[in-house]
Amino acid sequence: MKNGLPAFDWPNSGMSFRFRGNAISVCFTPFDTVEPVYVRVTVDGEPRRFCLTSGQERIIVEGLQNRVHDFELLKVSESPFRICPSEFIINGITPAIYPTVSNNTAKPKIEFIGDSLTAGYGNLSEPTVTVYLAAEQDSTRAYPYIVSKLIGADAHYVCFSGKGIVNSWNGEREYE
């Protein structure tokens, strides 16, 4: 939380809920960043990828049937800046928000700690590319996200490219 708002720092951090309506828009608090931040919005199992460059963008998903929908917002790229959704606007005949209903209260929990492989850094790039951009990253296509979904686990991710557990990308050992 930051100033009473949900804050997403790590790849795959986010939130989910259900809403009734025919459109939803998400606003964010402004931020400064050198590289854009990518988020994935999934409505009823259909993912959409969006680029945020300042936090002043508004994500809009419209053209939905006026009924209850499942909604998920995930940060899918690395950035030293957190993103904070500041407002959700739902349009429809009788718009409403509901908590996500879990079918299994005894879900296993798993935590992934790692570096660029864990974060999915560069996993959308061509194999010959050696310098990656945020646009070439999607943490939902990295092994931790895939494994957690395959085993039906609630997952927590702590990952930062270039910062390995033993040493960093350049061989430095920061913790000795």
Sequence and secondary structure as in RCSB ss.txt:
>XXXX:A:sequence
MKNGLPAFDWPNSGMSFRFRGNAISVCFTPFDTVEPVYVRVTVDGEPRRFCLTSGQERIIVEGLQNRVHDFELLK
VSESPFRICPSEFIINGITPAIYPTVSNNTAKPKIEFIGDSLTAGYGNLSEPTVTVYLAAEQDSTRAYPYIVSKL
IGADAHYVCFSGKGIVNSWNGEREYE
>XXXX:A:secstr
 BTTB  B STT EEEEEEEESEEEEEE     SS EEEEEEETTEEEEEEESSS  EEEE    SEEEEEEEEE
 S  SS B EEEEEEESSS EEE    S TT  EEEEEESHHHHTTTTTS TT  S  GGG  GGGSHHHHHHHH
TT EEEEEE TTB SS BTTS  TT 
